[in-house]
Amino acid sequence: MSLPEQFPAERAEAIPALAIRPRPERAKRLARMARPKLVARANEFFETCDGANASFNAFTETHGRFVLAIHPTDREHKTFGISFVACLYLAGPTFWNNAQLRCRSLDDPNSGLLYEVADEAASFVVRCDSIVVPTLDLTFAYEWSRDLAA
């Protein structure tokens, strides 16, 4: 049985105390449980980008959003961007060949759960809260959802 995305208006008014999201302490525990799944999924995606050229595309200061353009070397695939949202740390080149990005999780005492995406050969590192690939409709975020808890 799956839960509906939204409750009908008449039921939502009748049950004002119903909480769709877990309590904060439970949400953190669920996020920690989901973390290995998210990192594994992100690495599966990054493996498909191996060998591509990578370049700095944009940085939006208001959201701390960094966009890395991935230029596949084969003609079949088009260039796309990977957005790193709420970046706390960024270091490395502005362009490099033969990208081999890999993801791992960090437990930052100030910021909570973070991703670290790195290409060791290129000395590239970015630490962020979420990773979004809009053209492929992919999101890797530590926020709680029913999908992550499953």
N, C-alpha and C positions, 0 to 999 in steps of 0.2 A: 504494500500500500504506500502510495506517495502522497505527500502533502501538496495541496494546491498552492500556486504561486501567491495568490491573494485570497483572503476570505471575502465572501459576499458581504456587502455593506451592512445588511441587517444583522448578520452574525457578529461582525466586528464591533458594532455598537453594543451588542448584548454581552460581549466578553471583553471589557476594556482592559483587564489585567493580563490577558493572554500574551505571553512573551514568545516571539518567534526566535529571537536571538538568545543564546544562553547567558547566564550571569557572567560578569567579567572574569571571575576566577576560572570558571569552566571553559570560557572562550579561549583563554590562554592555554589551558591544558589541551583542548582540541586542536589549537593551532600547532602546538608542539608535536602532537601525534600526527598531524597532517604534513608537517615539515618534510620528512623524508620522501613522501609521495610527490610533493611539489618539486623538490630538488631533482628527483629522478625524472619527472616529466620534463622539466626545464632542460636537463642534460640530454634527454632523447631529442628534443628540438635542436639544441645547439650542435649535436652531432650531425644533423642534416645540413648544417651551415659550414662544416669543415672544408677547408680549402678555398673558401670565398675570400674576396678582398673586403676589408672593413674600413670605414672612414667616419670621422666626426661629421655629423649632419646638423645638429642643432642643440641648443641648450636654452631652456625656458626658466629664467631665474625665479619667477613667481611661484612655480610649482616644483622647482628643483628637478626638472625633467630633462634628461639627456637622451638624445636620439642618435643611435649608431646605425649608419647605413650599411647594409650587407649587399655586396655586389657578387652574385654567383658567377663562377667562371664559365659555366656552360650557358649556351644561348637559350635553353629551354625555360629557364627561370628568370623572372624579372627582379630588379633591385627592390628591396623592401627595407623598412626601418624597424629597429627594436628600441622601444622606449623604456628607459629606466626611470621610474617615478620616485620622487622624494629621495634624491641622491644625497648621500652624506660625504662621499669620498669618490674622487675620480682622478686617475693618473694614467699616463701612457701616451702613446703616439696618436697623431690625428689621422694617420692612414697607415695601413699595413696589409701585406699579402698573406695568403695561406692562414687565415684565421682559424683558431681552434679554441673557441670559447667554452668554458666550463663553469658550472655553478656550484656553490656550496652555501650552507647556511651559517649565519653568525648569530650569536646571542649577545647583543650590545646592551650593557647595563643601562644606558641612557635612552636608547631608542627602542629597545625590545628586539623583536625578530627581524633580521635583515638577510638579504641575499648579497653574496659577493660573487660577481661574475668576472672571470679573469682569463686572459690568454698569456700564459707564462712565457712563451717564446717571444712574444711581442712586448712584454712588460706592461700589459694593459690590465687595469683593475677598476671596477666600479662597485660601490656598495649602495644598495637602495632598498626600498620597502617593497616595490612591486616591479614586475617586468610585463610589458604589454607589446604584442606584435599585432597591430591593428589590421593589416592586410590579410593575415591568416586567422584572425579572430581568436588569438590566444592570450590568456592572462594568467600570470603566476603571481598570486598575492597571498599574504599570510592572513588575510581577514577570514573570519569564520564563514563557512557556508555548508549547506547540507551535502554538497558534492564532496567536500574535503573530509567530512566526518565519515563518509561511507567507505 
